[in-house]
């Protein structure tokens, strides 16, 4: 199988060169469209939780509901 690919590549150098150039051009345009940040966002993901429970103090709500979540 590999011998057939090599033989085709040697016999049809123009086709192989053309395909290689097309792939390089498409890769270059794709690279130009790529969104790259100079400094990536490394902050922690944070979520705000609002919990209201009647009859409990704010410290108890925080200890029993918010922290486990």
N, C-alpha and C positions, 0 to 999 in steps of 0.2 A: 504494500500500500504506500509506504513512504517512498519507495523507488519510483512509483508512478507520479507522485506529487513532485518529486525532484526533477524527473524527466520532463514533465509538463512545464515546470518553472524555467528550466534551461531552454526548452524549445520555444517557449512563448514569453520571452523576456519583456516585450512591450506591454503585454496584457498584465503581467505581474507588476511591472513598474507603474502602470496606470492605476491599477487597483490600490497599490500602496500609496500613491499620491492622493487618490480620492479619500482614502481612510485618514491620511494625515490632515487633509484640508477639513474634513468633517470634525476631526478631533480638535483642530485649532479653533474652529467656530464654537464648538461646545465648550472649550476652555474659556473663551472670551465671555460666554454667557454665564459662567459659573460664579455664584455669589460667594465671595470669600471675605470674611471679616478679618481686619487687622488684629483685633483682640477678641478672642471668643468670649462668650458670656459664661462665666464660671460661678455665678451666684447660686446659692441654694434655692431650691423650689420651696416656696412658702405658701401656706393656705391659711385663711382666716376662718375660724369656726365660731359661730354665734349660737350659744345654747342658753335657753331660758328655762329654769326649773323653779316653780314656786315652792317656797318653804326651805330652800337651801341658800346658804350664804355664798357670795361670789367665790370665796376660797374653796368651798366644798364642791361647787360646780366645776371649778378649774381642776381640782384634784381627781374627782370621780368621773367626769365626762370628757373634758377637753384633752387632758394629757393622754388618756388611753386611746383616743381617736387618733 
